[in-house]
Amino acid sequence: MKIDVLTLFPDMFNSVFSESIIKRALDKKIVEINIHNIRTYSNDPHKKTDDTPYGGGAGMVLMCQPIFDAVKSLKKDNTKVILLTPSGKLYNQAVAIDLSGEKHLIIICGHYEGFDERIKTICDMEISIGDYILTGGEIPAMVLIDSITRLLDGVIRKESYQNESFANNMLDYPTYTKPRIYENLEVPSVLVSGDHEKIRKWREEKQLEITKKNRPDLLKGDDSFE
């Protein structure tokens, strides 16, 4: 997979993908991640990328020209263009799985007051990572790239993510490791019983219990992309 990121602050990405699983995916050439400074595509002599909004109001708005030209330069026949915006549809694991099947993604990071609305005409998807406001789209871009890359073949074992949170519309079950007792806190006896059927049932019960408590909306099949 190839991922191109359009941003006004490319230095924010310098260390994010140089560690752990994503770095291994890059080293294995399972994924290629390129960070592009939107300013390099500006036709303005001062590399200006934003201007005041029509109709008045606070803040600056990202202009069409640099982003249109950047997308035109990078886009191929198999490209999906994603706009990161608080007004986009809510991101979830199902969308991450779908995007992991793409060959090429262009991810556009917003900043300041937002985008010229016409930029949406060259995008295939508008995504928000949550119901809160960030200073820009760089952190959401990192979230997308991490969540998508880990699903690519050869990055991690499939068993590692097939039964984790959201895989079956429920949160994950509790996990424990040695020692069995720590500061009077003991691992549930069923997990050391050796009875795999009892362990499976216990895990299913705990998944349901935790999901009902923390995310009951998942049990209703709530999916903002439907």
GROMACS elastic network, one bead per residue, 0.5 to 0.9 nm:
[ bonds ]
;  ai    aj funct       b0    kb
    1    29     6  0.87506   500
    1    30     6  0.65541   500
    1    32     6  0.63067   500
    1    33     6  0.85934   500
    1   100     6  0.81244   500
    1   101     6  0.84772   500
    1   102     6  0.70240   500
    1   104     6  0.57861   500
    1   105     6  0.79992   500
    1   149     6  0.84857   500
    1   152     6  0.82655   500
    2    30     6  0.87556   500
    2    31     6  0.57371   500
    2    33     6  0.60950   500
    2    34     6  0.79733   500
    2   102     6  0.88242   500
    2   103     6  0.63081   500
    2   105     6  0.63958   500
    2   106     6  0.85801   500
    3    31     6  0.74879   500
    3    32     6  0.60597   500
    3    34     6  0.62566   500
    3    35     6  0.85250   500
    3   103     6  0.85194   500
    3   104     6  0.57776   500
    3   106     6  0.59133   500
    3   107     6  0.74281   500
    3   145     6  0.79774   500
    4    32     6  0.82863   500
    4    33     6  0.59576   500
    4    35     6  0.59929   500
    4    36     6  0.71309   500
    4    74     6  0.78167   500
    4   104     6  0.78770   500
    4   105     6  0.62112   500
    4   107     6  0.62225   500
    4   108     6  0.85819   500
    5    10     6  0.87390   500
    5    33     6  0.76527   500
    5    34     6  0.62037   500
    5    36     6  0.58720   500
    5    37     6  0.84573   500
    5   105     6  0.82786   500
    5   106     6  0.57960   500
    5   108     6  0.60248   500
    5   109     6  0.73829   500
    5   138     6  0.88570   500
    5   141     6  0.76252   500
    6     9     6  0.89315   500
    6    10     6  0.82215   500
    6    34     6  0.88211   500
    6    35     6  0.63832   500
    6    37     6  0.60711   500
    6    38     6  0.57762   500
    6    67     6  0.79484   500
    6    70     6  0.77868   500
    6    71     6  0.86228   500
    6   106     6  0.74023   500
    6   107     6  0.61551   500
    6   109     6  0.59591   500
    6   110     6  0.88475   500
    7    10     6  0.59059   500
    7    35     6  0.73528   500
    7    36     6  0.62426   500
    7    37     6  0.53160   500
    7    38     6  0.55417   500
    7    39     6  0.84504   500
    7   107     6  0.86844   500
    7   108     6  0.65919   500
    7   109     6  0.52214   500
    7   110     6  0.73785   500
    7   111     6  0.85082   500
    7   137     6  0.78866   500
    7   138     6  0.70238   500
    8    36     6  0.82357   500
    8    37     6  0.54437   500
    8    38     6  0.54893   500
    8    39     6  0.66386   500
    8    49     6  0.86671   500
    8   109     6  0.77621   500
    8   110     6  0.83092   500
    8   111     6  0.77641   500
    8   138     6  0.88658   500
    9    12     6  0.59343   500
    9    13     6  0.81512   500
    9    36     6  0.89914   500
    9    37     6  0.68717   500
    9    38     6  0.86089   500
    9   138     6  0.77258   500
   10    13     6  0.58196   500
   10    14     6  0.74019   500
   10    35     6  0.61760   500
   10    36     6  0.67146   500
   10    37     6  0.59473   500
   10    38     6  0.89794   500
   10   138     6  0.85161   500
   11    14     6  0.52886   500
   11    15     6  0.85257   500
   11    35     6  0.89814   500
   12    15     6  0.76321   500
   12    16     6  0.78575   500
   12   138     6  0.73256   500
   12   139     6  0.86180   500
   13    16     6  0.53817   500
   13    17     6  0.71982   500
   13    35     6  0.77011   500
   13   138     6  0.78831   500
   13   139     6  0.89204   500
   13   142     6  0.78993   500
   14    17     6  0.72775   500
   14    18     6  0.75635   500
   15    18     6  0.52501   500
   15    19     6  0.75016   500
   16    19     6  0.69714   500
   16    22     6  0.87232   500
   16    23     6  0.89875   500
   16   142     6  0.76529   500
   17    20     6  0.78030   500
   17    21     6  0.84324   500
   17    22     6  0.56085   500
   17    23     6  0.55257   500
   17    26     6  0.83713   500
   17    33     6  0.89434   500
   17   142     6  0.86000   500
   17   146     6  0.84992   500
   18    22     6  0.72719   500
   18    23     6  0.50592   500
   18    24     6  0.86451   500
   18    26     6  0.88105   500
   19    22     6  0.66733   500
   19    23     6  0.51708   500
   19    24     6  0.78304   500
   20    23     6  0.55706   500
   20    24     6  0.64941   500
   20    25     6  0.89624   500
   21    24     6  0.51300   500
   21    25     6  0.62897   500
   21    26     6  0.87326   500
   21   146     6  0.87248   500
   21   149     6  0.87098   500
   21   150     6  0.72381   500
   21   155     6  0.70763   500
   21   156     6  0.78198   500
   22    26     6  0.62365   500
   22    27     6  0.86044   500
   22    31     6  0.85386   500
   22   145     6  0.87017   500
   22   146     6  0.68316   500
   22   149     6  0.68446   500
   22   150     6  0.72071   500
   22   155     6  0.79956   500
   23    26     6  0.50215   500
   23    27     6  0.60822   500
   23    28     6  0.85561   500
   24    28     6  0.60792   500
   24    29     6  0.84537   500
   24    30     6  0.86842   500
   24   155     6  0.74450   500
   25    28     6  0.51517   500
   25    29     6  0.61325   500
   25    30     6  0.52502   500
   25    31     6  0.59777   500
   25    32     6  0.85453   500
   25   149     6  0.75415   500
   25   150     6  0.81760   500
   25   152     6  0.86948   500
   25   154     6  0.79027   500
   25   155     6  0.56624   500
   26    30     6  0.60975   500
   26    31     6  0.54169   500
   26    32     6  0.61817   500
   26    33     6  0.77183   500
   27    30     6  0.77350   500
   27    31     6  0.85387   500
   28    31     6  0.78356   500
   28   154     6  0.87213   500
   28   155     6  0.86003   500
   29    32     6  0.64299   500
   30   149     6  0.85180   500
   30   152     6  0.74763   500
   30   153     6  0.78652   500
   30   154     6  0.73757   500
   30   155     6  0.74274   500
   31   149     6  0.71334   500
   31   152     6  0.82781   500
   33   145     6  0.87199   500
   36    39     6  0.86925   500
   36    40     6  0.80148   500
   36    70     6  0.85849   500
   37    40     6  0.57791   500
   37    41     6  0.77693   500
   38    41     6  0.56434   500
   38    42     6  0.70895   500
   38    49     6  0.75165   500
   38    66     6  0.62630   500
   38    67     6  0.66549   500
   38    70     6  0.71026   500
   39    42     6  0.52139   500
   39    43     6  0.87698   500
   39    47     6  0.53923   500
   39    48     6  0.68356   500
   39    49     6  0.62498   500
   39    66     6  0.69780   500
   40    43     6  0.84208   500
   40    47     6  0.69742   500
   40    66     6  0.79429   500
   40    70     6  0.87090   500
   41    44     6  0.89944   500
   41    47     6  0.79120   500
   41    49     6  0.88366   500
   41    65     6  0.80390   500
   41    67     6  0.73661   500
   41    68     6  0.89462   500
   41    69     6  0.64402   500
   41    70     6  0.59847   500
   42    45     6  0.80003   500
   42    46     6  0.84293   500
   42    47     6  0.51520   500
   42    48     6  0.64241   500
   42    49     6  0.63135   500
   42    65     6  0.68337   500
   42    67     6  0.82606   500
   42    69     6  0.82370   500
   42    70     6  0.89117   500
   43    46     6  0.84294   500
   43    47     6  0.66262   500
   43    48     6  0.79981   500
   43    49     6  0.89302   500
   43    65     6  0.76834   500
   43    66     6  0.72077   500
   44    48     6  0.55971   500
   44    49     6  0.79209   500
   45    48     6  0.75571   500
   48    51     6  0.81489   500
   48    63     6  0.87983   500
   48    66     6  0.88653   500
   49    61     6  0.84203   500
   49    62     6  0.58340   500
   49    63     6  0.57120   500
   49    64     6  0.84431   500
   49    65     6  0.81157   500
   49    66     6  0.65493   500
   49    67     6  0.86507   500
   50    60     6  0.59131   500
   50    61     6  0.51436   500
   50    63     6  0.50756   500
   50    64     6  0.87915   500
   50   112     6  0.86647   500
   50   115     6  0.87667   500
   51    59     6  0.86419   500
   51    60     6  0.52688   500
   51    61     6  0.54028   500
   51    62     6  0.66464   500
   51    63     6  0.67354   500
   52    56     6  0.73915   500
   52    57     6  0.79802   500
   52    58     6  0.80425   500
   52    59     6  0.68495   500
   52    61     6  0.60378   500
   52    62     6  0.89167   500
   53    56     6  0.55913   500
   53    57     6  0.65234   500
   53    58     6  0.79331   500
   53    59     6  0.76696   500
   53    60     6  0.64502   500
   53    61     6  0.60111   500
   53   113     6  0.88087   500
   53   116     6  0.84583   500
   54    57     6  0.80976   500
   57    60     6  0.87967   500
   58   113     6  0.75889   500
   59   112     6  0.63420   500
   59   113     6  0.50818   500
   59   114     6  0.85594   500
   60   111     6  0.87864   500
   60   112     6  0.57879   500
   60   113     6  0.52820   500
   60   114     6  0.73890   500
   60   115     6  0.89122   500
   61   111     6  0.81489   500
   61   112     6  0.65568   500
   61   113     6  0.53678   500
   61   114     6  0.52326   500
   61   115     6  0.54228   500
   61   116     6  0.61486   500
   62    66     6  0.86828   500
   62    67     6  0.84085   500
   62   110     6  0.76805   500
   62   111     6  0.74880   500
   62   112     6  0.76347   500
   62   113     6  0.78376   500
   62   114     6  0.61786   500
   62   116     6  0.58474   500
   63    66     6  0.67456   500
   63    67     6  0.73021   500
   63    68     6  0.89362   500
   63   115     6  0.67993   500
   63   116     6  0.57395   500
   63   119     6  0.82434   500
   64    67     6  0.56384   500
   64    68     6  0.57603   500
   64    69     6  0.83848   500
   64   115     6  0.79594   500
   64   116     6  0.62153   500
   64   117     6  0.85957   500
   64   118     6  0.69451   500
   64   119     6  0.59138   500
   65    68     6  0.52135   500
   65    69     6  0.60143   500
   65    70     6  0.84526   500
   66    69     6  0.52939   500
   66    70     6  0.60578   500
   66    71     6  0.86801   500
   67    71     6  0.61225   500
   67    72     6  0.84766   500
   67   108     6  0.82108   500
   67   119     6  0.73933   500
   68    71     6  0.53574   500
   68    72     6  0.61596   500
   68    73     6  0.86300   500
   68   119     6  0.70512   500
   68   122     6  0.74529   500
   69    72     6  0.50467   500
   69    73     6  0.60837   500
   69    74     6  0.87000   500
   70    73     6  0.51310   500
   70    74     6  0.63055   500
   70    75     6  0.84338   500
   71    74     6  0.52131   500
   71    75     6  0.55797   500
   71    81     6  0.80605   500
   71   106     6  0.75613   500
   71   108     6  0.89984   500
   71   122     6  0.80014   500
   72    75     6  0.55123   500
   72    76     6  0.85365   500
   73    76     6  0.87373   500
   74    79     6  0.87452   500
   74   106     6  0.78785   500
   75    78     6  0.80250   500
   75    79     6  0.57860   500
   75    80     6  0.82218   500
   75    81     6  0.81448   500
   75   104     6  0.84768   500
   75   105     6  0.87197   500
   75   106     6  0.75907   500
   76    79     6  0.52872   500
   76    80     6  0.88350   500
   76   104     6  0.80067   500
   77    80     6  0.89436   500
   78   102     6  0.78172   500
   78   103     6  0.64378   500
   78   104     6  0.62986   500
   78   105     6  0.86756   500
   79   102     6  0.78045   500
   79   103     6  0.69468   500
   79   105     6  0.56170   500
   79   106     6  0.70473   500
   80    99     6  0.88090   500
   80   102     6  0.75189   500
   80   103     6  0.84073   500
   80   104     6  0.63407   500
   80   106     6  0.62825   500
   80   107     6  0.85841   500
   80   123     6  0.76495   500
   80   124     6  0.60579   500
   80   125     6  0.78698   500
   81   104     6  0.86327   500
   81   105     6  0.59063   500
   81   107     6  0.61259   500
   81   108     6  0.76774   500
   81   122     6  0.74398   500
   81   124     6  0.51814   500
   81   125     6  0.65574   500
   81   126     6  0.88078   500
   82   105     6  0.72242   500
   82   106     6  0.60173   500
   82   108     6  0.61524   500
   82   109     6  0.89588   500
   82   123     6  0.57995   500
   82   124     6  0.60037   500
   82   126     6  0.58291   500
   82   127     6  0.70140   500
   83    88     6  0.79425   500
   83   106     6  0.84724   500
   83   107     6  0.61033   500
   83   109     6  0.68029   500
   83   110     6  0.77621   500
   83   119     6  0.87129   500
   83   120     6  0.73729   500
   83   123     6  0.63322   500
   83   124     6  0.79309   500
   83   125     6  0.61824   500
   83   127     6  0.62230   500
   83   128     6  0.87583   500
   83   137     6  0.88352   500
   84    87     6  0.85642   500
   84    88     6  0.69806   500
   84   107     6  0.72073   500
   84   108     6  0.60798   500
   84   109     6  0.56492   500
   84   110     6  0.63741   500
   84   125     6  0.85335   500
   84   126     6  0.58803   500
   84   127     6  0.50450   500
   84   128     6  0.59761   500
   84   129     6  0.82787   500
   84   136     6  0.88139   500
   84   137     6  0.58376   500
   84   138     6  0.88053   500
   84   140     6  0.71034   500
   84   141     6  0.74094   500
   85    88     6  0.53150   500
   85    89     6  0.86862   500
   85   109     6  0.79099   500
   85   110     6  0.66350   500
   85   114     6  0.78362   500
   85   115     6  0.86893   500
   85   126     6  0.64781   500
   85   127     6  0.59661   500
   85   128     6  0.54262   500
   85   129     6  0.85205   500
   85   136     6  0.86795   500
   85   137     6  0.71397   500
   86    89     6  0.82092   500
   86    90     6  0.87082   500
   86   126     6  0.87943   500
   86   127     6  0.74148   500
   86   129     6  0.76706   500
   86   130     6  0.74451   500
   86   131     6  0.71677   500
   86   132     6  0.73306   500
   86   133     6  0.66487   500
   86   134     6  0.84944   500
   87    90     6  0.87490   500
   87   126     6  0.76320   500
   87   127     6  0.75880   500
   87   128     6  0.65753   500
   88    91     6  0.85805   500
   88   125     6  0.79479   500
   88   129     6  0.84867   500
   89   125     6  0.83870   500
   89   126     6  0.62111   500
   89   128     6  0.55858   500
   89   129     6  0.82545   500
   89   224     6  0.63233   500
   89   225     6  0.63921   500
   90   126     6  0.89051   500
   90   127     6  0.60568   500
   90   129     6  0.57721   500
   90   130     6  0.62297   500
   90   131     6  0.81126   500
   90   223     6  0.84219   500
   90   224     6  0.58777   500
   90   225     6  0.71094   500
   91    94     6  0.82914   500
   91    95     6  0.64337   500
   91    96     6  0.77146   500
   91   127     6  0.60982   500
   91   128     6  0.58545   500
   91   129     6  0.50909   500
   91   130     6  0.73034   500
   91   144     6  0.85941   500
   91   224     6  0.80006   500
   91   225     6  0.80473   500
   92    95     6  0.54927   500
   92    96     6  0.64754   500
   92    97     6  0.89342   500
   92   129     6  0.78649   500
   92   166     6  0.84335   500
   92   223     6  0.81882   500
   92   224     6  0.85270   500
   92   225     6  0.86732   500
   93    97     6  0.62159   500
   93    98     6  0.86660   500
   93   147     6  0.79420   500
   93   148     6  0.89553   500
   93   165     6  0.87918   500
   93   166     6  0.64213   500
   93   167     6  0.75596   500
   94    97     6  0.51622   500
   94    98     6  0.63585   500
   94    99     6  0.87534   500
   94   166     6  0.81236   500
   94   167     6  0.81660   500
   94   223     6  0.88429   500
   95    99     6  0.61022   500
   95   100     6  0.85074   500
   95   148     6  0.89597   500
   95   225     6  0.79648   500
   96    99     6  0.51624   500
   96   100     6  0.61172   500
   96   144     6  0.72810   500
   96   147     6  0.62769   500
   96   148     6  0.52725   500
   96   149     6  0.89891   500
   96   151     6  0.81095   500
   97   100     6  0.51652   500
   97   101     6  0.70336   500
   97   147     6  0.85940   500
   97   148     6  0.68237   500
   97   151     6  0.69476   500
   98   101     6  0.56615   500
   98   102     6  0.74838   500
   98   148     6  0.87852   500
   99   102     6  0.53445   500
   99   103     6  0.87541   500
   99   105     6  0.83128   500
   99   148     6  0.66629   500
  100   103     6  0.81300   500
  100   147     6  0.87745   500
  100   148     6  0.52074   500
  100   149     6  0.69197   500
  100   150     6  0.87311   500
  100   151     6  0.62905   500
  100   152     6  0.61566   500
  101   152     6  0.79349   500
  102   105     6  0.71226   500
  107   141     6  0.67982   500
  107   144     6  0.89740   500
  108   137     6  0.75101   500
  108   138     6  0.87673   500
  108   141     6  0.80034   500
  109   136     6  0.66203   500
  109   138     6  0.57161   500
  109   139     6  0.88390   500
  109   140     6  0.80697   500
  109   141     6  0.69040   500
  110   113     6  0.84328   500
  110   114     6  0.59418   500
  110   115     6  0.66481   500
  110   135     6  0.86671   500
  110   136     6  0.54043   500
  110   138     6  0.77985   500
  111   114     6  0.57537   500
  111   115     6  0.78722   500
  111   134     6  0.88298   500
  111   135     6  0.64119   500
  111   137     6  0.64414   500
  111   138     6  0.86573   500
  112   115     6  0.85124   500
  112   135     6  0.70923   500
  112   136     6  0.70134   500
  114   117     6  0.86419   500
  114   136     6  0.88373   500
  115   118     6  0.80443   500
  115   119     6  0.67583   500
  115   120     6  0.83354   500
  116   119     6  0.58427   500
  116   120     6  0.80793   500
  117   120     6  0.58540   500
  117   121     6  0.79979   500
  118   121     6  0.55798   500
  118   122     6  0.79343   500
  119   122     6  0.58741   500
  119   123     6  0.71461   500
  120   123     6  0.51843   500
  120   124     6  0.80756   500
  120   125     6  0.84859   500
  120   126     6  0.79076   500
  121   124     6  0.81161   500
  123   126     6  0.73239   500
  128   131     6  0.76381   500
  128   140     6  0.77128   500
  129   132     6  0.84823   500
  129   140     6  0.62497   500
  129   143     6  0.80329   500
  129   144     6  0.84595   500
  130   133     6  0.81791   500
  133   136     6  0.83400   500
  134   137     6  0.73313   500
  134   139     6  0.81853   500
  134   140     6  0.87073   500
  135   138     6  0.86074   500
  135   139     6  0.89983   500
  136   139     6  0.72385   500
  136   140     6  0.81118   500
  137   140     6  0.52752   500
  137   141     6  0.60686   500
  137   142     6  0.87389   500
  138   141     6  0.50526   500
  138   142     6  0.63752   500
  138   143     6  0.87634   500
  139   142     6  0.50494   500
  139   143     6  0.63093   500
  139   144     6  0.87910   500
  140   144     6  0.62491   500
  140   145     6  0.86311   500
  141   144     6  0.51478   500
  141   145     6  0.61520   500
  141   146     6  0.85593   500
  142   145     6  0.51617   500
  142   146     6  0.60439   500
  142   147     6  0.84874   500
  143   146     6  0.53148   500
  143   147     6  0.60805   500
  143   148     6  0.84715   500
  144   147     6  0.52711   500
  144   148     6  0.59607   500
  144   149     6  0.83253   500
  145   148     6  0.52497   500
  145   149     6  0.57834   500
  145   150     6  0.84818   500
  146   149     6  0.53381   500
  146   150     6  0.62703   500
  146   151     6  0.89377   500
  147   150     6  0.58182   500
  147   151     6  0.70790   500
  148   151     6  0.55022   500
  148   152     6  0.70393   500
  149   152     6  0.54105   500
  149   153     6  0.89151   500
  149   155     6  0.73448   500
  150   153     6  0.83091   500
  150   154     6  0.88013   500
  150   155     6  0.57099   500
  150   156     6  0.63119   500
  150   161     6  0.86795   500
  151   154     6  0.85219   500
  151   155     6  0.69325   500
  151   156     6  0.72781   500
  151   157     6  0.89276   500
  151   158     6  0.78249   500
  151   161     6  0.77443   500
  152   155     6  0.57879   500
  152   156     6  0.78134   500
  153   156     6  0.73756   500
  153   157     6  0.81409   500
  153   158     6  0.80225   500
  154   157     6  0.70515   500
  154   158     6  0.86851   500
  155   158     6  0.89012   500
  156   159     6  0.84651   500
  156   160     6  0.68994   500
  156   161     6  0.82170   500
  157   160     6  0.54174   500
  157   161     6  0.75214   500
  158   161     6  0.56674   500
  158   162     6  0.59463   500
  159   162     6  0.52596   500
  159   163     6  0.69005   500
  159   164     6  0.88858   500
  160   163     6  0.70288   500
  160   164     6  0.72242   500
  161   164     6  0.51895   500
  161   165     6  0.82198   500
  161   167     6  0.76344   500
  162   165     6  0.88097   500
  162   167     6  0.60944   500
  162   168     6  0.87717   500
  163   166     6  0.82597   500
  163   167     6  0.57816   500
  163   168     6  0.75511   500
  163   172     6  0.75205   500
  164   167     6  0.57498   500
  164   168     6  0.83147   500
  164   170     6  0.86264   500
  164   171     6  0.72354   500
  164   172     6  0.52840   500
  164   173     6  0.81048   500
  165   168     6  0.75407   500
  165   169     6  0.75985   500
  165   170     6  0.60111   500
  165   173     6  0.80400   500
  165   207     6  0.87542   500
  166   170     6  0.50580   500
  166   171     6  0.55954   500
  166   172     6  0.74517   500
  166   218     6  0.82221   500
  167   170     6  0.69040   500
  167   171     6  0.80791   500
  167   172     6  0.86002   500
  168   171     6  0.81350   500
  169   211     6  0.87312   500
  169   218     6  0.55500   500
  169   219     6  0.65413   500
  169   220     6  0.89935   500
  169   221     6  0.71794   500
  170   173     6  0.89966   500
  170   207     6  0.62240   500
  170   208     6  0.67578   500
  170   210     6  0.82805   500
  170   211     6  0.56730   500
  170   212     6  0.87652   500
  170   215     6  0.80922   500
  170   216     6  0.89485   500
  170   218     6  0.63816   500
  170   219     6  0.70383   500
  171   207     6  0.57277   500
  171   208     6  0.77085   500
  171   210     6  0.66894   500
  171   211     6  0.54254   500
  171   214     6  0.85845   500
  171   215     6  0.78388   500
  171   218     6  0.85942   500
  172   175     6  0.88319   500
  172   203     6  0.84563   500
  172   206     6  0.81842   500
  172   207     6  0.56166   500
  172   208     6  0.89944   500
  172   210     6  0.79875   500
  172   211     6  0.83002   500
  173   202     6  0.87697   500
  173   203     6  0.55000   500
  173   204     6  0.72764   500
  173   205     6  0.83938   500
  173   206     6  0.55243   500
  173   208     6  0.85336   500
  173   210     6  0.76153   500
  174   203     6  0.75666   500
  174   206     6  0.72854   500
  174   207     6  0.80577   500
  176   179     6  0.88097   500
  176   180     6  0.83029   500
  176   187     6  0.66164   500
  176   188     6  0.87854   500
  176   191     6  0.86988   500
  177   180     6  0.71004   500
  177   187     6  0.80892   500
  178   181     6  0.78730   500
  178   182     6  0.86867   500
  178   187     6  0.87235   500
  179   182     6  0.63535   500
  179   186     6  0.86498   500
  179   187     6  0.84314   500
  180   185     6  0.82083   500
  180   186     6  0.57785   500
  180   187     6  0.53824   500
  180   188     6  0.87662   500
  180   192     6  0.89661   500
  181   184     6  0.59578   500
  181   185     6  0.54495   500
  181   187     6  0.64953   500
  182   185     6  0.51395   500
  182   186     6  0.65420   500
  182   187     6  0.87785   500
  183   186     6  0.83482   500
  186   189     6  0.81669   500
  187   190     6  0.85242   500
  187   191     6  0.72968   500
  187   192     6  0.80914   500
  188   191     6  0.58435   500
  188   192     6  0.75430   500
  189   192     6  0.54925   500
  189   193     6  0.62708   500
  190   194     6  0.77262   500
  190   195     6  0.75302   500
  190   198     6  0.69118   500
  190   199     6  0.60909   500
  190   202     6  0.76583   500
  191   194     6  0.70412   500
  191   195     6  0.80634   500
  191   196     6  0.85146   500
  191   198     6  0.84887   500
  191   199     6  0.59679   500
  191   202     6  0.86342   500
  192   195     6  0.81131   500
  192   199     6  0.88144   500
  193   196     6  0.81530   500
  193   198     6  0.84400   500
  193   199     6  0.81343   500
  194   197     6  0.89694   500
  194   198     6  0.86204   500
  194   199     6  0.80428   500
  195   198     6  0.54565   500
  195   199     6  0.62719   500
  195   200     6  0.87688   500
  196   200     6  0.60688   500
  196   201     6  0.86358   500
  197   200     6  0.50829   500
  197   201     6  0.62875   500
  197   202     6  0.85810   500
  198   201     6  0.51672   500
  198   202     6  0.60584   500
  198   203     6  0.85768   500
  199   202     6  0.50525   500
  199   203     6  0.61448   500
  199   204     6  0.86409   500
  200   203     6  0.52155   500
  200   204     6  0.62947   500
  200   205     6  0.87143   500
  201   204     6  0.50892   500
  201   205     6  0.61575   500
  201   206     6  0.85974   500
  202   205     6  0.51260   500
  202   206     6  0.61533   500
  202   207     6  0.85912   500
  203   206     6  0.50862   500
  203   207     6  0.60984   500
  203   208     6  0.86712   500
  204   207     6  0.50906   500
  204   208     6  0.63358   500
  204   209     6  0.86242   500
  205   208     6  0.52442   500
  205   209     6  0.61307   500
  205   210     6  0.86704   500
  206   210     6  0.59935   500
  206   211     6  0.83394   500
  207   210     6  0.53528   500
  207   211     6  0.60216   500
  207   212     6  0.85062   500
  208   211     6  0.51698   500
  208   212     6  0.60204   500
  208   213     6  0.85680   500
  208   219     6  0.86849   500
  209   212     6  0.53074   500
  209   213     6  0.63383   500
  209   214     6  0.87660   500
  210   213     6  0.51422   500
  210   214     6  0.60071   500
  210   215     6  0.77370   500
  210   216     6  0.89739   500
  211   214     6  0.52770   500
  211   216     6  0.58068   500
  211   217     6  0.85599   500
  211   218     6  0.73295   500
  211   219     6  0.75006   500
  212   215     6  0.58838   500
  212   217     6  0.83072   500
  212   218     6  0.84589   500
  212   219     6  0.74617   500
  213   216     6  0.65306   500
  214   217     6  0.88737   500
  215   218     6  0.58090   500
  215   219     6  0.77137   500
  216   219     6  0.54469   500
  216   220     6  0.69940   500
  217   220     6  0.52279   500
  217   221     6  0.68421   500
  217   222     6  0.57613   500
  217   223     6  0.89876   500
  218   221     6  0.52690   500
  218   222     6  0.56856   500
  218   223     6  0.80815   500
  219   222     6  0.74785   500
  220   223     6  0.89532   500
  222   226     6  0.85827   500
  223   226     6  0.57285   500
